[in-house]
Structure formats: structure tokens, C-alpha cells
Amino acid sequence: MQDVLRVGCPMWAHPPWVGRFLSAGNRGRELTEYARWCNAVEGNTTFYAVPAARTVARWAEQAPADFRFAFKVPRHITHELRLRGDAAQTALADFLAAIEPLDERVGPVQLQLPPSFGPDMLATLRTFVGRLPRSHRWVVELRHHSFFDGGTAHRAVDDVLADAGIGRVVLDTRPLYAASPTSDAAVDERRTKPRLPVLTDTMGPTPIVRVIGSDDPDGTADGLRAWIPQLARWLAAGREPYLFVHQPENLESPALARMIHAEVAEVVDGLAPLPTPLPIAPASEVVGQDSLF
């Protein structure tokens, strides 16, 4: 079996990609083309709402069998209910039922916890992850600083996750903070993305790294390249890592994702290749296409 490195972006449809990574006049079917650029997607859409059945059916139609969605659990569960009680368990069951038609295309499911979810919530986290169904793989993104300082809470949360066979998500914002922002989007990214230590001790079988880049594509590329040795080690250990590329405006993210996959392939023999992108139809070739939407 070939080693697999999953690379992707926060979304599969983005207006600035039309004419470069996506064809014009293809609204609603962008996933088909995106899945030829990348073999995974972060799928942030589920963080905001449980998708409708017809929406999931469309995703299932467009996504090939070897594509993976690394969906986020709805924030209603993580941020509003804060993983507590039967209400959180019921909401989680509803979410998993909604994405079930995607079957094996559902990759690791992400629990992104708010910065206010701290040491006082460890018992709640232990109870919640202990009840997670084994039918799915799970990862947790922590943002409270006490879980990163090597102290008692840090060790305790790692023990909770390790006991449950769950890894941490790495939020690598080093490229974002390495350069001064030149866009409003970069300023906003700094407001919403914390500056946390990069830890790789508790990662599980499907490590997820979210690299938050800067306005400069070259700076983002350098930040991605810093992960090549670690990705190679995970692959050598039989793990299936996921690397997601973020930029403040995500203008070059699909190309950067393919770039880092190609560079890892240069040092990892037998890495499964990415598919070949489909020809892109620019707006000028779409009859009657006066505007994007």
C-alpha cells in the first residue's frame, strides 16, 4: 500500500479561484474540480451549520472515493454547549448522521475548542471523548494557553487524548506572524488565529496540521516546507498526515498545497500521487457568462 499525504485548503469553492483553479459557469459543482487539485479539504462549512441532506448528496456525487473531508464538528456543540450533557451527544449524533452518506470519504473529524475552554473543563472533555463513536477518527484543536506550557494542565489534557486514541490538531501560525500584514484579511487572521507553540507529541494516526500563511505566497511556502521532515517521519511510521494551507485571502492555496505534496514526494519514495487537474474553462469561453454568479 502506498503512503498517502493529504493536502488541501479550508474550502473547495472560492470566487478568486475561478479561471485559475476552477472553471467559470460551474457554480455548485466546484468540488469536482477541486478534488483534482487536492485530495482533502478542511470543510469549515460544517463548523457553522449541519449540512442539509441534499447538500451532502451533492458532495457525495462530486467527491471521488479517495477524497477525504476533515469536517469540523458544529460550533453549537463545541462553543455553545461546550461538549456538556446529553444535548451535546444528541447534536453530535445528528451531525454524524448528516454526513454518513459520504461513508469512507469522511476523514478525521475535528473538535475545535474555543480559547476559553481551559483546565476547568478537563473533566467535561474526558467524558465527551470517552463517549465518541469508534466508527470515526477524531482530533481536537485546543487554544487555551495552559494546554501548551508544559504544566499540569498540558500533561493532563495530553493524557486524556492519548487514553482515547485522539490527536491534537496543530495550528501553525508562525508564517502569519513572521511578516507584517499588508491586507485587511491578514489583520483579521491575526485577530482570530492565536500565536501558540507548535507541539507534535500527541498527534494520533491521522495528524492534522493547519498552516496559517501570510499575504506573501513565498513566506507561506517557506512555512509549509518547514514541515517536510516531520511529514516524512509520520509517513515512515505508517501514519496518514493532513496538511491544510491557509492564506489571509487564500488566493494561491491550491497551488501551494500541490507544491508541498510534490516536494514531500521528492524525499518520500512511493508517495501516492495527486490526481491531474481538469482543464479550466475561463469566463471568456463560457457562452452567456457575463459575471461569476
C-alpha positions in Angstrom: 0.0 0.0 0.0 1.3 3.5 -0.9 1.9 6.2 1.7 -0.7 8.9 1.5 -0.2 12.6 2.3 -3.5 14.5 2.4 -3.2 18.2 1.4 -5.9 20.7 0.9 -7.5 24.1 1.7 -10.1 25.4 4.1 -12.8 25.3 1.3 -13.3 23.9 -2.2 -15.2 26.9 -3.7 -13.7 30.4 -3.7 -14.6 33.1 -6.3 -10.9 34.3 -6.8 -10.1 30.7 -8.0 -12.4 30.9 -11.0 -10.4 30.9 -14.2 -7.3 29.6 -12.4 -8.2 26.5 -10.4 -12.0 26.4 -11.1 -14.0 26.8 -14.3 -16.3 29.7 -14.8 -20.0 28.8 -15.1 -19.5 25.8 -12.8 -21.2 27.0 -9.6 -22.4 24.3 -7.4 -20.0 21.7 -8.9 -16.7 23.2 -7.8 -15.9 20.2 -5.7 -15.4 18.0 -8.8 -12.6 20.3 -10.0 -11.1 21.0 -6.6 -10.8 17.2 -5.9 -8.4 17.1 -8.9 -6.2 19.7 -7.3 -6.2 18.4 -3.7 -7.1 15.1 -2.1 -8.6 16.6 1.1 -10.5 19.6 2.3 -10.9 21.1 5.8 -14.6 21.6 5.2 -15.1 24.6 7.5 -18.7 24.9 6.4 -19.9 22.3 9.0 -18.5 24.4 11.8 -21.3 26.9 11.2 -24.2 24.5 10.5 -25.2 20.9 9.9 -25.5 20.4 6.1 -28.8 19.6 4.6 -29.3 16.1 3.2 -29.5 17.4 -0.4 -26.2 19.2 0.1 -24.4 16.1 1.4 -25.9 14.1 -1.5 -24.3 16.6 -4.0 -21.0 16.3 -2.2 -21.1 12.5 -2.4 -21.8 12.8 -6.1 -18.9 15.0 -6.8 -16.2 13.7 -4.5 -14.2 10.7 -5.7 -13.8 7.6 -3.4 -10.2 8.5 -2.5 -11.0 12.1 -1.4 -11.3 13.0 2.3 -13.4 15.6 4.2 -11.9 16.6 7.5 -15.0 18.2 8.8 -15.3 20.3 11.9 -18.0 19.5 14.5 -20.6 22.3 14.6 -19.7 25.2 16.9 -23.1 24.7 18.6 -21.6 21.6 20.2 -18.1 22.9 20.9 -18.7 26.6 21.7 -22.3 26.9 22.8 -23.0 23.5 24.5 -19.2 23.2 25.3 -19.4 19.4 25.0 -21.7 19.2 28.0 -24.6 16.8 28.7 -27.0 14.8 26.6 -27.7 17.8 24.4 -24.1 17.7 23.1 -24.3 14.0 22.5 -27.6 14.3 20.6 -26.4 17.2 18.5 -23.2 15.2 17.7 -25.3 12.1 16.7 -27.4 14.3 14.4 -24.2 15.7 12.7 -22.7 12.3 12.2 -26.0 11.1 10.7 -26.0 14.0 8.3 -22.5 13.3 6.9 -22.9 9.5 6.9 -23.7 9.3 3.1 -20.1 10.3 2.5 -19.0 7.0 4.0 -15.3 6.4 3.8 -14.7 9.9 2.4 -15.2 11.3 5.9 -11.7 11.7 7.3 -10.7 12.6 10.8 -13.5 14.7 12.5 -12.2 17.9 14.2 -13.3 19.2 17.5 -12.2 22.9 17.5 -12.5 24.2 21.1 -12.6 27.9 22.0 -9.8 29.7 23.8 -12.0 29.8 26.9 -12.1 26.0 27.0 -9.4 25.6 29.7 -8.3 23.4 32.5 -11.5 23.7 34.4 -13.2 21.8 31.5 -10.9 18.8 31.5 -13.5 16.6 33.2 -16.1 17.5 30.6 -13.6 16.8 27.8 -12.7 13.4 29.3 -16.4 12.4 29.5 -17.1 13.6 25.9 -14.2 12.0 24.2 -14.8 8.8 26.1 -18.2 8.5 24.5 -17.1 9.3 20.9 -18.2 6.6 18.5 -15.3 4.4 17.2 -16.8 4.5 13.8 -14.9 7.7 13.2 -11.4 9.1 13.7 -11.2 12.2 15.9 -8.8 15.1 16.5 -9.0 18.0 18.9 -7.8 21.6 18.4 -7.0 23.3 21.7 -6.5 27.0 22.0 -6.2 27.7 25.8 -2.6 28.7 26.6 -2.4 26.4 29.6 -2.5 23.4 27.3 0.8 24.4 25.7 3.0 25.5 28.6 4.3 22.1 29.7 2.5 22.4 33.0 -0.1 20.2 34.9 -3.0 21.1 32.6 -0.9 20.4 29.5 0.1 17.0 30.7 -3.4 16.2 31.9 -5.0 17.0 28.5 -2.5 15.0 26.6 -3.2 12.0 28.9 -7.0 12.4 28.2 -6.5 12.5 24.5 -3.9 9.7 24.5 -6.2 7.4 26.5 -8.9 8.0 23.9 -6.6 7.5 21.0 -7.1 11.1 19.8 -4.5 13.5 18.5 -4.1 17.2 18.7 -4.6 19.5 15.7 -1.5 21.7 15.1 -2.4 25.4 14.4 0.8 26.7 13.0 0.6 30.5 12.8 4.3 31.1 12.5 4.2 32.2 8.8 1.3 34.6 9.6 3.2 36.3 12.3 6.6 36.3 10.5 5.6 39.2 8.2 3.8 42.4 8.7 0.2 42.2 7.4 -0.5 44.0 4.1 -4.2 43.3 3.8 -7.3 43.6 5.9 -7.7 39.9 5.7 -4.2 39.3 7.2 -5.1 41.7 10.1 -8.3 39.8 10.7 -6.4 36.5 10.6 -4.1 37.7 13.4 -7.2 38.7 15.4 -8.8 35.2 15.1 -5.7 32.9 15.0 -3.8 32.7 18.2 0.0 32.5 18.4 0.5 29.2 20.1 3.6 26.8 20.4 3.8 24.1 17.8 3.6 20.7 19.5 3.8 17.3 17.8 3.9 14.9 20.8 0.2 13.8 20.8 -0.9 13.5 17.1 -2.7 10.2 16.7 -2.8 8.1 13.5 -4.0 11.0 11.3 -2.0 14.1 12.2 -3.6 17.3 11.1 -1.5 20.5 10.6 -3.2 23.8 9.7 -0.5 26.2 8.4 -1.7 29.8 8.5 0.3 31.7 6.0 0.9 35.4 5.3 -0.1 37.7 2.4 3.2 36.7 0.8 2.9 33.3 -1.0 6.7 32.8 -0.8 6.6 33.2 3.0 3.7 30.8 3.2 5.6 28.3 1.0 8.6 28.6 3.4 6.3 27.8 6.3 5.0 24.8 4.6 8.5 23.5 3.7 9.4 23.6 7.4 7.0 20.6 7.8 8.7 18.3 5.2 10.9 16.4 7.7 8.1 15.9 10.2 5.7 14.8 7.4 8.3 12.3 6.2 8.7 10.9 9.7 4.9 10.4 10.1 4.7 8.7 6.7 7.6 6.4 7.6 5.8 5.5 10.8 2.7 4.4 8.8 0.6 7.5 9.6 -1.6 9.4 7.2 -0.9 13.1 7.8 -3.1 16.0 6.7 -1.7 19.4 5.8 -4.1 22.3 5.2 -2.9 25.5 3.6 -4.5 28.8 4.8 -3.7 32.3 3.5 -5.4 35.5 4.5 -7.2 35.7 1.2 -6.5 32.1 0.0 -5.5 33.2 -3.5 -2.8 30.6 -4.0 -3.8 27.9 -1.6 -4.5 25.1 -4.1 -1.2 25.6 -5.9 0.7 25.8 -2.6 -0.9 22.5 -1.5 0.2 20.8 -4.6 3.7 22.3 -4.3 4.2 20.9 -0.8 2.9 17.5 -1.8 5.4 17.4 -4.7 8.3 18.4 -2.5 7.4 15.7 0.1 7.3 13.2 -2.8 10.9 14.1 -3.6 12.0 12.8 -0.2 9.4 10.0 0.4 9.7 7.1 -2.1 6.4 5.7 -3.3 4.1 8.5 -2.1 0.7 8.2 -3.7 0.4 11.0 -6.4 -2.3 13.6 -6.5 -4.7 13.5 -9.4 -4.2 15.6 -12.5 -6.3 18.8 -12.6 -9.0 19.1 -15.2 -8.8 21.7 -17.9 -10.1 25.0 -16.6 -12.7 26.9 -18.7 -12.1 30.7 -18.3 -15.0 33.1 -18.2 -14.3 34.2 -21.8 -15.1 30.7 -23.1 -18.4 30.3 -21.3 -21.3 31.4 -23.6 -23.5 34.0 -21.9 -21.4 34.1 -18.8 -21.5 37.8 -18.0 -20.4 37.5 -14.4 -19.2 35.0 -11.9 -22.7 34.3 -10.4 
